[in-house]
């Protein structure tokens, strides 16, 4: 019985220590490790009005949440 379960138990035991969580406080910028393609973004037109669009966010860019606007 144990011999049949061994191929399933070994990977579970080895993978339990592979998860790492990092807490990033709100408002802290993070740097992208890889390019993210076709991200839905809001950009402002010449009149200052928000317009929906898409763009690629290149590797190395810093991203952070937008604060509430007045």
Secondary structure in CASP SS format (residue, H / E / C, confidence):
PFRMAT SS
TARGET T0000
AUTHOR 0000-0000-0000
METHOD secondary structure of the structure
MODEL  1
X C 1.00
X H 1.00
X H 1.00
X H 1.00
X H 1.00
X H 1.00
X H 1.00
X H 1.00
X H 1.00
X H 1.00
X H 1.00
X H 1.00
X H 1.00
X H 1.00
X H 1.00
X C 1.00
X C 1.00
X C 1.00
X C 1.00
X C 1.00
X C 1.00
X C 1.00
X C 1.00
X C 1.00
X C 1.00
X C 1.00
X C 1.00
X C 1.00
X C 1.00
X E 1.00
X E 1.00
X C 1.00
X C 1.00
X C 1.00
X C 1.00
X E 1.00
X E 1.00
X E 1.00
X E 1.00
X E 1.00
X E 1.00
X E 1.00
X E 1.00
X E 1.00
X C 1.00
X C 1.00
X C 1.00
X C 1.00
X C 1.00
X E 1.00
X E 1.00
X E 1.00
X E 1.00
X E 1.00
X E 1.00
X E 1.00
X E 1.00
X C 1.00
X C 1.00
X C 1.00
X C 1.00
X E 1.00
X E 1.00
X C 1.00
X C 1.00
X C 1.00
X C 1.00
X C 1.00
X C 1.00
X C 1.00
END
